[in-house]
Amino acid sequence: MRAVILGTRGSQLALAQTRWVVERLKEQWPETEFTIRTLTTSGDRGADPRERGIFVKEIERALLEGEIDIAVHSLKDLPTQTPQGLKVASIPRRVDPRDALVGRNTARRLDQLPKGARVGTSSVRRKAQLLAYRPDLEVVPLRGNVDTRLKLLGTGEFDAIVVAAAGLLRLDLRNRIDEFLDPEIVLPAPGQGALALEVRLGDDLAEELAYSLNHRETQLRVTAERAFLARLGAGCLAPAGALAYLEEGELRLEGVVAAPDGSELIRGEIAGPPEEAAELGEELAADILDQGGEAILKEALDADA
């Protein structure tokens, strides 16, 4: 059996995620040699964050050209349209999809932050929902990898930051999480906390290896969430969140679209058979668009253009 090359970004989080994948693969395929190749993406070089796929395009190119065999992505970075010649072969078990608040001083919960507190986040989705709940906050841009964001918190420029809990958990930084934000207040990005293993069409070995890590429950949940995002016609930077649950044999999906300043927020919920995950996501998105979500998204995209 040939050596199998997994490709990923070179950030600490991306490498931690990919090492986790390799460890799981070695458990099931102990005779196979796995190596990791790091690739620099346009997002790592500071590309405009409004451009779609900035953290995956170079990795997908390497996959198409045979430089790597399996691409490991954070699912929320992956556009909902897969390039020709590639397929997402596997969605491994998800870690906690919620957002997390990391505080600087004694106020370490969202409700405890003082009026006018400066909260750093990279996400317009988080900003919109935070301001809808606490319009008195000052939500300011915060970019960089997880380590950079935590260091910036220590400078005193922010009273708190909000990041994906999954990143801290995968980096063994659970102790830095002061509060997991309730999805009733802040719905996460579609697919947050999940990984995607992408392969070339026709590479049966890579597909078999990747699929061995597929987690059916996670796959169903993120299918609904990403169908919701795709039907909105918006990318991963849109002020939209979604989270699906499997409860008593039924799939329940919550979705939200919010104005970036928090002044408007449209939230909905739908439930149905898990095997209809994609249809449920599309139906919920259509309903939210009809309720005014389309105008909110258009205004947000126009303002960002």
Sequence and secondary structure as in RCSB ss.txt:
>XXXX:A:sequence
MRAVILGTRGSQLALAQTRWVVERLKEQWPETEFTIRTLTTSGDRGADPRERGIFVKEIERALLEGEIDIAVHSL
KDLPTQTPQGLKVASIPRRVDPRDALVGRNTARRLDQLPKGARVGTSSVRRKAQLLAYRPDLEVVPLRGNVDTRL
KLLGTGEFDAIVVAAAGLLRLDLRNRIDEFLDPEIVLPAPGQGALALEVRLGDDLAEELAYSLNHRETQLRVTAE
RAFLARLGAGCLAPAGALAYLEEGELRLEGVVAAPDGSELIRGEIAGPPEEAAELGEELAADILDQGGEAILKEA
LDADA
>XXXX:A:secstr
   EEEEEESSHHHHHHHHHHHHHHHHH TTS EEEEEE  TTTTT  TTSTTTTTHHHHHHHHTTS SEEEEEG
GGS SS  TTEEEEE       SEEEEESSS  SGGGS TT EEEES HHHHHHHHHH TTSEEEE  S HHHHH
HHHHTTS SEEEEEHHHHHHTT GGG SEE  TTT    TTTT EEEEEETT HHHHHHHHTT  HHHHHHHHHH
HHHHHHHT  TTSSEEEEEEEETTEEEEEEEEE TTSS EEEEEEEE GGGHHHHHHHHHHHHIIIIIHHHHHHH
HHHH 
